[in-house]
């Protein structure tokens, strides 16, 4: 294993982590923005109003994106396991 290989593998891992977290983070951001605008318009400053919708949105995003996420993770893991003989040399 060379230094370039380790850096490339770390880069792939970080890219996959960011790609997999995007649906939940995006939904949380979108719901947070909508709730913030609603709070600014109505001047309601209740903390649970921001917390509960974000958690529900992230949960829905996880449920909807879970098959895609597992497919990506399994492909990455399968590629790592299949290439173990190449990594040893």
C-alpha positions in Angstrom: 0.0 0.0 0.0 1.4 3.3 -1.0 0.7 6.7 0.4 -1.4 7.6 -2.7 -3.5 4.6 -2.2 -4.3 5.4 1.4 -5.1 9.0 0.5 -7.4 7.8 -2.3 -9.2 5.4 -0.1 -9.7 8.0 2.6 -11.0 10.4 -0.1 -13.5 7.8 -1.4 -14.6 7.1 2.2 -15.2 10.8 2.9 -17.0 11.4 -0.4 -19.3 8.4 0.3 -20.0 9.7 3.9 -20.9 13.1 2.5 -23.1 11.6 -0.2 -24.9 9.4 2.1 -25.6 12.1 4.7 -26.9 14.6 2.1 -30.6 13.6 2.1 -31.0 13.9 5.8 -29.0 17.1 6.1 -30.7 18.7 3.2 -34.2 17.9 4.6 -33.2 19.2 8.0 -31.8 22.4 6.5 -34.9 22.9 4.4 -37.4 22.3 7.3 -35.3 24.5 9.6 -35.4 27.3 7.0 -39.2 27.0 6.6 -39.7 26.9 10.4 -37.4 29.9 10.9 -39.3 31.9 8.3 -42.6 30.9 10.0 -41.3 31.9 13.4 -40.1 35.3 12.0 -43.4 36.0 10.4 -45.6 35.0 13.4 -43.1 36.0 16.1 -43.5 32.6 17.9 -40.3 31.7 19.6 -41.0 28.2 20.8 -38.0 25.9 20.9 -40.0 22.7 20.3 -41.3 24.2 17.1 -37.9 24.1 15.6 -36.7 20.8 17.1 -39.6 18.4 16.4 -40.2 19.1 12.7 -36.5 18.8 12.0 -36.3 15.4 13.7 -39.4 14.2 11.8 -38.0 15.4 8.5 -34.7 13.7 9.1 -36.5 10.5 10.1 -38.6 10.6 6.9 -35.5 11.3 4.8 -33.8 8.3 6.4 -36.7 6.0 5.7 -37.0 7.1 2.1 -33.2 7.1 1.3 -32.3 4.0 3.3 -32.4 1.5 0.4 -30.2 3.8 -1.7 -27.8 4.4 1.2 -27.4 0.6 1.8 -26.8 0.0 -1.9 -24.0 2.6 -1.9 -22.5 1.2 1.3 -22.7 -2.4 0.1 -21.1 -1.5 -3.2 -18.2 0.3 -1.4 -17.7 -2.6 1.0 -17.9 -5.2 -1.7 -15.2 -3.4 -3.7 -13.0 -3.2 -0.6 -13.4 -6.9 0.2 -12.9 -8.0 -3.4 -9.7 -6.0 -3.8 -8.0 -7.2 -0.6 -5.5 -9.3 -2.6 -4.5 -6.2 -4.6 -4.0 -4.2 -1.4 -1.7 -6.7 0.2 0.9 -6.6 -2.6 
